[in-house]
Amino acid sequence: MRVFVTGATGYIGSAVVQELLGAGHQVTGLARSEQSATTLQKLGMDVHRGNLYDLDTLRAGVASSDGVIHLAFNHDFSQFAESLTKDFQAVEAMALALEGSGKPFIMTTHNNGTAAEELMRSMAERGVRTSIIELCPSVHGEGDTGFIPQLIEIARAKGVSAYVEDGSNRWPAVHRLDAAQLYRLALEKASAGSRFNGVADEGIPFRDIASAIGKQLHVPIVSISRDEAAEHFGFLGMLATLDIPRSNAITRDVLGWNPVQPTLLADLQQAHYFNKL
């Protein structure tokens, strides 16, 4: 299958590309710069020059593909509303280009209930094999630049690794390589209108995450009150209090997905999270 991938050079996208190539698919990656194009070529992909805001470019990329995996997104939280609007426009352009084709179109949800999700559900009834994948707050692995590295830097700066109250609130997590396999399986197997949780660890107590970080940094592991969370964690303060366990039962049953990579707690024992140049 010839697969058009946006966000192909990103943390998750690069893993998805390697998974697709390893399974024998041909991959065309969207590249907005010469540097990105060179990176894609080195990975063994064809290059489609353009960017997420050039809708004609996206339509052209989709037209020459047998399926689409949409991973590109602007993760600048100070512009989150604008990013969702731009994402909807990109999804709409690609979905309409696939209308009536029966081809797969996989996207990642960035905020449950978005307009892009509603569009994907409607396009399932208009001849597009749409699937939505919801990933975890923690997609971990080497090269991670998300929430876990930020928690590590907070603990390093504060001199303590903290959790809120008793720390029993749970976070789900998935390794980036397991997530990559999930995208491939959805591309190959998922039915129109499907939705899957990209979850391997269904709910790790936040206290255990803080403990793993504290042990690696050799700093005290402490409980703080809910009122102290915002000051201690900054913009992660609310997230550090959430109890958000999720199940992977449907994902496993429907797609035959079987996560095999290290758990988040096991990954936190690896040097790549704590080596600071």
C-alpha positions as CSV (number, residue, x, y, z in Angstrom):
1,M,0.0,0.0,0.0
2,R,1.3,3.5,-0.8
3,V,0.7,5.6,2.4
4,F,0.7,9.3,2.6
5,V,2.0,10.4,6.1
6,T,1.9,13.9,7.6
7,G,4.2,14.5,10.5
8,A,6.5,11.8,9.2
9,T,9.7,13.2,10.7
10,G,8.2,13.7,14.2
11,Y,8.7,11.7,17.4
12,I,5.8,9.4,16.7
13,G,5.7,9.8,12.9
14,S,9.3,8.6,12.4
15,A,8.4,5.4,14.3
16,V,5.2,4.9,12.3
17,V,7.2,5.3,9.1
18,Q,9.7,2.7,10.1
19,E,6.9,0.3,11.1
20,L,5.2,0.8,7.7
21,L,8.4,0.3,5.7
22,G,9.2,-2.8,7.7
23,A,5.8,-4.2,6.8
24,G,6.4,-3.7,3.1
25,H,4.4,-0.5,2.6
26,Q,5.5,2.3,0.4
27,V,5.6,5.7,2.2
28,T,5.3,9.2,1.0
29,G,6.0,11.9,3.7
30,L,4.9,15.5,3.7
31,A,8.0,17.7,4.0
32,R,7.8,21.5,4.5
33,S,11.6,22.1,4.4
34,E,14.7,20.9,2.6
35,Q,16.0,19.5,5.9
36,S,12.8,17.5,6.4
37,A,12.9,16.2,2.8
38,T,16.5,15.0,3.3
39,T,15.5,13.3,6.5
40,L,12.6,11.5,4.8
41,Q,14.8,10.4,1.9
42,K,17.3,9.0,4.4
43,L,14.5,7.0,6.0
44,G,13.7,5.4,2.6
45,M,10.6,7.4,1.8
46,D,9.3,9.4,-1.2
47,V,8.9,13.1,-0.5
48,H,5.9,15.3,-1.1
49,R,6.8,18.9,-0.6
50,G,4.4,21.2,1.1
51,N,2.9,22.0,4.5
52,L,-0.2,21.4,6.6
53,Y,-1.6,24.8,5.7
54,D,-1.4,24.3,1.9
55,L,-4.6,22.4,1.3
56,D,-4.0,21.9,-2.4
57,T,-0.7,20.3,-1.6
58,L,-2.5,18.0,0.9
59,R,-5.1,17.0,-1.7
60,A,-2.4,16.2,-4.2
61,G,-0.6,14.0,-1.7
62,V,-3.8,12.1,-0.9
63,A,-4.7,11.7,-4.5
64,S,-1.6,9.6,-5.2
65,S,-2.0,7.4,-2.1
66,D,-3.8,4.2,-1.1
67,G,-4.2,5.5,2.4
68,V,-3.4,8.4,4.8
69,I,-2.0,8.6,8.3
70,H,-2.3,12.2,9.6
71,L,0.1,12.9,12.5
72,A,1.2,16.5,12.0
73,F,0.0,19.0,14.6
74,N,1.2,22.2,16.1
75,H,1.7,21.4,19.8
76,D,2.2,25.0,20.9
77,F,-0.3,25.1,23.7
78,S,-0.4,28.9,23.6
79,Q,-2.0,28.6,20.2
80,F,-4.1,25.5,20.8
81,A,-7.4,26.8,19.6
82,E,-5.8,28.0,16.4
83,S,-4.0,24.7,16.0
84,L,-7.3,22.8,16.3
85,T,-8.8,25.0,13.6
86,K,-5.9,24.5,11.2
87,D,-6.0,20.7,11.9
88,F,-9.7,20.6,11.0
89,Q,-9.1,22.4,7.7
90,A,-6.3,19.9,6.9
91,V,-8.5,16.9,7.9
92,E,-11.4,18.2,5.9
93,A,-9.3,18.7,2.7
94,M,-7.8,15.2,2.9
95,A,-11.0,13.5,3.9
96,L,-13.0,15.0,1.0
97,A,-10.2,14.1,-1.4
98,L,-10.8,10.5,-0.3
99,E,-14.6,10.6,-0.4
100,G,-16.1,7.4,-2.0
101,S,-12.8,5.7,-2.3
102,G,-13.0,3.2,0.5
103,K,-9.4,4.0,1.4
104,P,-8.2,4.2,5.0
105,F,-7.7,7.5,6.7
106,I,-6.2,7.4,10.2
107,M,-5.9,10.5,12.5
108,T,-4.9,11.2,16.0
109,T,-7.3,13.0,18.3
110,H,-5.9,15.9,20.2
111,N,-8.9,16.9,22.3
112,N,-11.9,14.5,22.5
113,G,-15.0,15.9,20.7
114,T,-13.3,18.2,18.2
115,A,-14.8,19.3,14.9
116,A,-12.2,17.1,13.1
117,E,-13.4,14.0,15.0
118,E,-17.0,14.8,14.1
119,L,-16.0,15.2,10.4
120,M,-14.1,11.8,10.5
121,R,-17.2,10.1,11.8
122,S,-19.4,11.6,9.1
123,M,-16.9,10.7,6.4
124,A,-17.2,7.0,7.5
125,E,-20.6,7.2,5.9
126,R,-19.3,8.8,2.8
127,G,-17.0,6.1,1.6
128,V,-13.8,6.7,3.6
129,R,-12.5,4.1,6.0
130,T,-11.8,6.5,8.8
131,S,-10.2,5.6,12.1
132,I,-9.4,7.8,15.1
133,I,-6.6,6.9,17.5
134,E,-6.4,8.5,21.0
135,L,-2.9,8.3,22.4
136,C,-1.9,8.7,26.1
137,P,-0.5,11.8,27.9
138,S,2.7,9.8,28.0
139,V,4.0,8.3,24.7
140,H,7.4,7.3,26.0
141,G,10.7,6.1,24.6
142,E,14.0,7.4,23.4
143,G,13.7,10.9,22.1
144,D,10.6,11.8,24.2
145,T,10.1,15.5,24.6
146,G,6.6,15.4,26.2
147,F,5.3,15.4,29.7
148,I,7.7,12.9,31.3
149,P,10.9,14.9,30.4
150,Q,9.1,18.0,31.7
151,L,8.3,16.2,35.0
152,I,12.0,15.1,35.2
153,E,13.2,18.7,34.7
154,I,10.7,20.0,37.3
155,A,12.0,17.5,39.8
156,R,15.6,18.4,39.0
157,A,14.9,22.1,39.4
158,K,12.8,21.8,42.6
159,G,15.1,19.2,44.2
160,V,12.1,16.9,44.9
161,S,9.9,14.6,42.9
162,A,6.3,15.3,43.9
163,Y,2.9,13.7,43.6
164,V,-0.4,15.2,44.7
165,E,-2.0,14.1,47.9
166,D,-1.8,10.2,48.0
167,G,-0.7,10.0,44.3
168,S,-3.2,7.3,43.5
169,N,-4.5,9.1,40.4
170,R,-3.6,7.1,37.4
171,W,-1.9,7.9,34.0
172,P,-2.1,5.7,31.0
173,A,1.0,5.3,28.8
174,V,2.3,3.7,25.7
175,H,5.7,3.2,24.1
176,R,6.2,5.0,20.8
177,L,7.1,1.8,19.0
178,D,3.9,0.0,20.2
179,A,2.0,3.1,19.1
180,A,3.6,2.9,15.7
181,Q,2.4,-0.7,15.4
182,L,-1.1,0.4,16.3
183,Y,-1.2,2.9,13.4
184,R,-0.1,0.3,11.0
185,L,-2.7,-2.2,12.2
186,A,-5.5,0.4,12.0
187,L,-4.4,1.2,8.4
188,E,-4.5,-2.4,7.4
189,K,-7.5,-3.7,9.4
190,A,-9.8,-1.1,11.0
191,S,-13.3,-0.7,9.8
192,A,-14.9,2.7,8.9
193,G,-15.8,4.9,11.8
194,S,-13.6,3.0,14.3
195,R,-11.9,4.5,17.3
196,F,-9.0,3.0,19.4
197,N,-7.2,3.8,22.6
198,G,-3.5,3.7,22.1
199,V,-2.8,2.4,25.7
200,A,-0.4,-0.1,26.9
201,D,-0.1,0.8,30.6
202,E,-3.8,1.3,31.4
203,G,-3.3,3.3,34.6
204,I,0.0,3.9,36.5
205,P,-0.4,5.7,39.9
206,F,1.2,9.1,39.6
207,R,3.0,8.3,42.8
208,D,4.8,5.5,41.1
209,I,5.9,7.8,38.3
210,A,7.2,10.4,40.8
211,S,9.0,7.6,42.7
212,A,10.8,6.3,39.6
213,I,11.9,9.8,38.7
214,G,13.0,10.6,42.3
215,K,15.1,7.4,42.6
216,Q,16.9,8.1,39.3
217,L,17.6,11.8,40.3
218,H,18.4,10.8,43.9
219,V,16.0,13.5,45.2
220,P,13.3,13.1,47.9
221,I,9.9,11.8,46.8
222,V,7.2,14.0,48.4
223,S,3.5,14.5,48.6
224,I,2.1,18.0,48.0
225,S,-1.4,19.3,48.4
226,R,-3.8,19.9,45.5
227,D,-3.5,23.7,46.2
228,E,0.3,23.5,45.7
229,A,0.1,21.6,42.4
230,A,-0.1,24.6,40.1
231,E,2.8,26.3,41.7
232,H,5.0,23.2,41.8
233,F,4.2,21.8,38.3
234,G,3.3,25.0,36.4
235,F,1.0,24.3,33.5
236,L,1.2,20.6,34.3
237,G,-0.4,21.2,37.6
238,M,-3.9,20.2,36.6
239,L,-2.7,17.2,34.6
240,A,-0.7,16.0,37.6
241,T,-4.0,15.7,39.6
242,L,-6.1,13.8,37.0
243,D,-7.2,10.2,37.3
244,I,-7.5,9.1,33.7
245,P,-7.2,5.3,33.4
246,R,-8.1,3.9,30.0
247,S,-8.7,0.4,28.6
248,N,-7.0,-1.2,25.6
249,A,-9.4,-4.2,25.5
250,I,-11.2,-3.1,22.3
251,T,-7.9,-2.2,20.6
252,R,-6.4,-5.6,21.4
253,D,-9.5,-7.5,20.4
254,V,-10.3,-5.7,17.1
255,L,-6.9,-5.2,15.7
256,G,-4.9,-8.0,17.4
257,W,-2.6,-5.3,18.9
258,N,-0.1,-6.7,21.4
259,P,2.2,-4.1,23.1
260,V,5.6,-5.7,23.7
261,Q,7.8,-2.7,24.4
262,P,9.0,-1.7,28.0
263,T,6.4,-0.2,30.3
264,L,6.7,3.5,31.3
265,L,8.2,2.5,34.7
266,A,10.7,0.2,33.1
267,D,11.6,2.9,30.5
268,L,12.2,5.3,33.4
269,Q,15.1,3.1,34.5
270,Q,16.9,3.8,31.2
271,A,19.6,6.4,31.0
272,H,18.1,8.2,28.0
273,Y,15.6,10.0,30.2
274,F,18.2,11.3,32.6
275,N,21.3,12.0,30.5
276,K,21.6,15.7,30.3
277,L,24.1,17.2,27.9
